[in-house]
Amino acid sequence: MARTNFDMLLQAGCHFGHLKRKWCPAMAPYIYSERNGIHIIDLHKTVAKIDDAAEALKNIARQGKKILFVGTKKQTKEVSAEKATSINMPYVIERWPGGMLTNFPTIRKAVKKMANIDKLMQDGTYGNLSKRELLQVTRQRAKLEKNLGSIVDLTRLPSALFVVDVMKENNAVREANRLGIPVFGIVDTNSDPSNVDFVIPANDDAKDSVEVILNACCMAIAEGLEERKAEKADEKAAEAQDDAEEQEVKPRRAAGARRARKPAAPAAEEKAAPAEQESAPAAEEDAE
């Protein structure tokens, strides 16, 4: 079953591309026609591409891996943040910090610095600072929160990158390609899809267009997370059942071992009985 349909995408304006003179020839397979100097995207192909991307994202989420959402466009940053937060995934909606993926340890140091500032403020270490120094520390903390606050939980490199506009987020796409991280991207007619692993041809400027695509992808990710929880619950139940069966088997084994040791006594008595029978005739002969 398709996660979106032609009418839904048409109503959201996903079919509007850029001006014909600004197009990228590599997007020709996804262009249906041209109207008034504007390219029209083939939404039938968009529906199929959304389904492929959603299925791949679902499999990644089922494995418990993180997907980083990147959307720094002014008109789409709020939607990107809202959808990523709803599924507890990291996101970047401010300026892309250069080297965030290729120089990830340095970015983690900046995140830890933010946590250290919070800790020192709570334990009163910064209580003896002057007003000017305290203001500088507060401003530094606010800047770190704005740029890196959304990736605090990203303790290792993400397993996938979801980019709203691959042309604007070119640096993020190049870093992901360099590290072999799969890229999912909403690609408009003016962008090059060659560096994107899962291309979703659609309008990347309209808020409604981005929202309907993110809805479908985030629903798939949520399904993957739920399946992972169900698998973990089944594993725990199976482990608990195995432990209970072992607890039941142990008393049976102990009882069986005790029963196996008891028959040894009658065997000794049987051996002693013939000896007594042989000694009895000898005693009778002595008596005669």
C-alpha positions as CSV (number, residue, x, y, z in Angstrom):
1,M,0.0,0.0,0.0
2,A,1.4,3.4,-1.0
3,R,2.1,5.8,1.8
4,T,1.1,8.8,-0.4
5,N,-1.0,9.2,-3.5
6,F,-1.1,11.4,-6.6
7,D,-3.9,13.7,-5.3
8,M,-2.2,14.3,-1.9
9,L,1.0,15.4,-3.6
10,L,-0.8,17.5,-6.2
11,Q,-2.7,19.4,-3.5
12,A,0.5,20.0,-1.6
13,G,2.2,21.5,-4.6
14,C,4.9,18.9,-4.9
15,H,4.7,19.0,-8.7
16,F,6.1,22.5,-9.1
17,G,9.7,22.6,-10.2
18,H,12.0,25.5,-11.0
19,L,12.3,27.6,-14.1
20,K,13.3,25.7,-17.2
21,R,16.5,27.8,-17.6
22,K,17.6,26.7,-14.1
23,W,17.1,23.0,-14.5
24,C,19.7,20.2,-14.0
25,P,19.7,17.8,-17.0
26,A,20.2,14.9,-14.6
27,M,16.6,15.5,-13.4
28,A,15.1,14.8,-16.9
29,P,13.8,11.3,-16.0
30,Y,11.6,12.9,-13.2
31,I,10.2,15.8,-15.2
32,Y,6.7,15.3,-16.8
33,S,6.4,18.5,-18.8
34,E,6.9,22.3,-18.9
35,R,4.2,24.9,-18.3
36,N,4.8,28.7,-18.7
37,G,8.6,28.2,-18.4
38,I,8.3,26.1,-15.3
39,H,9.1,22.4,-15.1
40,I,6.4,20.0,-13.8
41,I,7.6,17.0,-11.8
42,D,6.1,13.6,-12.6
43,L,4.2,12.8,-9.3
44,H,3.7,9.1,-10.2
45,K,7.4,8.7,-9.9
46,T,7.5,10.8,-6.7
47,V,4.9,8.4,-5.1
48,A,7.1,5.4,-6.0
49,K,10.3,7.0,-4.8
50,I,8.6,8.0,-1.5
51,D,7.6,4.4,-0.9
52,D,11.2,3.1,-1.6
53,A,12.7,5.7,0.7
54,A,10.2,5.1,3.5
55,E,10.8,1.3,3.4
56,A,14.6,1.9,3.6
57,L,14.2,4.3,6.5
58,K,11.9,1.8,8.3
59,N,14.5,-0.9,8.1
60,I,17.2,1.5,9.4
61,A,15.0,2.5,12.4
62,R,14.1,-1.2,13.1
63,Q,17.9,-1.8,13.7
64,G,17.9,1.0,16.3
65,K,20.1,3.3,14.2
66,K,19.9,7.1,14.1
67,I,18.8,9.2,11.1
68,L,19.9,12.8,10.9
69,F,17.5,15.3,9.4
70,V,18.9,18.4,7.7
71,G,16.8,21.3,6.7
72,T,18.1,24.8,7.1
73,K,15.7,26.6,4.8
74,K,13.8,29.3,6.5
75,Q,10.4,28.1,5.2
76,T,10.9,24.5,6.1
77,K,13.1,24.4,9.2
78,E,10.2,24.4,11.6
79,V,8.5,21.5,9.9
80,S,11.8,19.5,9.8
81,A,12.4,20.1,13.5
82,E,8.8,19.1,14.4
83,K,8.8,15.9,12.5
84,A,12.3,14.8,13.6
85,T,11.3,15.6,17.3
86,S,8.2,13.5,17.0
87,I,10.2,10.3,16.3
88,N,13.1,11.3,18.6
89,M,15.7,11.7,15.8
90,P,18.5,14.4,15.7
91,Y,18.2,17.3,13.3
92,V,20.0,20.4,12.1
93,I,17.9,23.4,11.2
94,E,20.5,26.2,11.7
95,R,23.7,26.6,9.8
96,W,25.4,23.3,8.9
97,P,28.6,23.1,11.1
98,G,31.4,22.3,8.7
99,G,33.0,18.9,9.4
100,M,30.1,17.7,11.5
101,L,30.4,14.2,10.0
102,T,34.0,14.1,8.8
103,N,35.3,15.7,12.0
104,F,32.7,14.3,14.4
105,P,34.9,14.0,17.5
106,T,35.4,17.8,17.5
107,I,31.7,18.4,17.3
108,R,31.2,16.0,20.3
109,K,33.7,18.0,22.3
110,A,31.6,21.2,21.7
111,V,28.5,19.3,22.8
112,K,30.3,18.1,26.0
113,K,31.4,21.7,26.6
114,M,27.8,22.8,26.7
115,A,27.0,20.0,29.2
116,N,30.0,21.1,31.3
117,I,28.8,24.7,31.4
118,D,25.4,23.5,32.6
119,K,27.0,21.4,35.3
120,L,29.2,24.3,36.6
121,M,26.3,26.6,36.7
122,Q,24.3,24.2,38.7
123,D,26.9,23.4,41.3
124,G,27.7,27.2,41.9
125,T,31.2,27.2,40.4
126,Y,30.3,30.2,38.2
127,G,28.9,32.1,41.2
128,N,32.1,33.9,41.8
129,L,32.4,35.2,38.3
130,S,31.9,38.9,37.5
131,K,28.9,40.0,35.6
132,R,30.9,40.4,32.4
133,E,32.4,36.9,32.5
134,L,29.0,35.4,33.4
135,L,27.4,37.1,30.4
136,Q,30.1,35.8,28.1
137,V,29.6,32.2,29.4
138,T,25.8,32.6,29.0
139,R,26.1,33.8,25.4
140,Q,28.5,31.0,24.6
141,R,26.0,28.5,26.0
142,A,23.2,30.0,24.0
143,K,25.2,29.8,20.8
144,L,26.0,26.2,21.4
145,E,22.4,25.4,22.2
146,K,21.2,27.0,19.0
147,N,23.6,25.2,16.7
148,L,24.2,21.9,18.5
149,G,21.3,21.5,21.0
150,S,19.4,19.2,18.6
151,I,22.2,16.7,18.3
152,V,23.0,16.2,22.0
153,D,21.8,12.6,21.8
154,L,23.8,11.8,18.7
155,T,26.7,10.1,20.4
156,R,28.0,8.5,17.1
157,L,27.8,9.0,13.4
158,P,24.2,8.7,12.0
159,S,23.4,5.7,9.8
160,A,21.5,7.9,7.3
161,L,21.0,11.5,6.3
162,F,17.7,13.0,5.3
163,V,18.2,16.3,3.4
164,V,15.3,18.6,2.5
165,D,17.3,20.6,-0.2
166,V,20.3,18.8,-1.6
167,M,21.5,21.9,-3.4
168,K,21.5,24.1,-0.3
169,E,22.9,21.3,1.9
170,N,25.6,20.4,-0.5
171,N,28.3,20.3,2.3
172,A,26.3,17.8,4.3
173,V,25.7,15.6,1.3
174,R,29.4,15.6,0.4
175,E,30.5,14.7,3.9
176,A,28.0,11.9,4.0
177,N,29.2,10.6,0.6
178,R,32.8,10.7,1.8
179,L,31.9,8.5,4.8
180,G,29.6,6.2,2.9
181,I,26.5,7.3,4.8
182,P,23.3,6.8,2.6
183,V,21.6,10.1,1.7
184,F,17.8,10.5,1.4
185,G,16.9,13.8,-0.3
186,I,14.0,15.8,-1.6
187,V,15.4,16.9,-5.0
188,D,14.0,19.7,-7.1
189,T,14.5,20.2,-10.8
190,N,17.5,22.6,-10.2
191,S,19.5,20.0,-8.1
192,D,21.8,17.2,-9.1
193,P,20.5,13.8,-7.9
194,S,23.8,12.0,-8.7
195,N,25.1,12.2,-5.1
196,V,21.8,11.1,-3.5
197,D,21.1,7.4,-2.8
198,F,17.3,7.7,-2.4
199,V,16.0,10.5,-4.6
200,I,12.5,12.0,-3.9
201,P,11.7,14.3,-6.8
202,A,9.5,17.1,-5.5
203,N,9.2,20.8,-4.7
204,D,11.6,21.5,-1.9
205,D,10.6,25.2,-1.4
206,A,7.0,24.9,-0.3
207,K,6.2,24.1,3.3
208,D,3.2,21.9,2.4
209,S,5.3,19.9,-0.1
210,V,8.0,19.1,2.4
211,E,5.5,18.4,5.2
212,V,3.6,15.7,3.3
213,I,6.8,13.9,2.3
214,L,8.2,14.1,5.9
215,N,4.9,12.8,7.2
216,A,5.2,9.7,5.1
217,C,8.8,9.1,5.9
218,C,8.4,9.7,9.6
219,M,5.5,7.4,9.8
220,A,7.6,4.7,8.3
221,I,10.4,5.4,10.8
222,A,7.8,5.3,13.7
223,E,6.7,1.9,12.4
224,G,10.2,0.6,12.4
225,L,10.8,1.8,16.0
226,E,7.5,0.1,17.1
227,E,8.6,-3.2,15.5
228,R,11.9,-2.9,17.2
229,K,10.2,-2.5,20.6
230,A,7.9,-5.5,19.9
231,E,10.9,-7.6,18.9
232,K,12.7,-6.7,22.1
233,A,9.6,-7.5,24.2
234,D,9.3,-10.9,22.5
235,E,13.0,-11.6,23.2
236,K,12.6,-10.7,26.8
237,A,9.5,-12.9,27.1
238,A,11.4,-15.8,25.5
239,E,14.3,-15.3,27.9
240,A,11.9,-15.3,30.9
241,Q,10.2,-18.4,29.6
242,D,13.6,-20.2,29.2
243,D,14.6,-19.2,32.7
244,A,11.3,-20.5,34.1
245,E,11.7,-23.8,32.2
246,E,15.3,-24.2,33.6
247,Q,14.0,-23.6,37.1
248,E,11.5,-26.3,36.6
249,V,14.0,-28.8,35.1
250,K,16.5,-28.4,37.9
251,P,14.3,-30.0,40.7
252,R,13.5,-32.8,38.3
253,R,17.1,-33.4,37.5
254,A,17.9,-33.4,41.2
255,A,15.1,-35.9,42.0
256,G,16.3,-38.1,39.2
257,A,19.8,-38.1,40.5
258,R,18.6,-39.1,44.0
259,R,16.6,-41.9,42.6
260,A,19.6,-43.1,40.6
261,R,21.7,-43.3,43.8
262,K,19.1,-45.4,45.9
263,P,19.2,-48.8,44.0
264,A,22.9,-49.3,45.0
265,A,21.9,-50.6,48.5
266,P,19.8,-53.6,47.3
267,A,22.6,-54.8,45.0
268,A,24.9,-55.0,48.0
269,E,22.3,-57.0,50.0
270,E,21.9,-59.4,47.1
271,K,25.7,-60.0,47.1
272,A,25.6,-60.7,50.8
273,A,22.7,-63.2,50.6
274,P,24.5,-65.9,48.6
275,A,27.4,-65.7,51.1
276,E,25.1,-66.4,54.0
277,Q,23.5,-69.3,52.1
278,E,27.0,-70.9,51.5
279,S,28.0,-70.5,55.2
280,A,24.7,-72.1,56.4
281,P,25.5,-75.7,55.1
282,A,29.0,-75.4,56.5
283,A,27.6,-74.7,59.9
284,E,25.2,-77.8,59.7
285,E,28.2,-80.1,58.8
286,D,30.1,-78.9,61.9
287,A,27.1,-79.6,64.0
288,E,26.9,-83.2,62.9
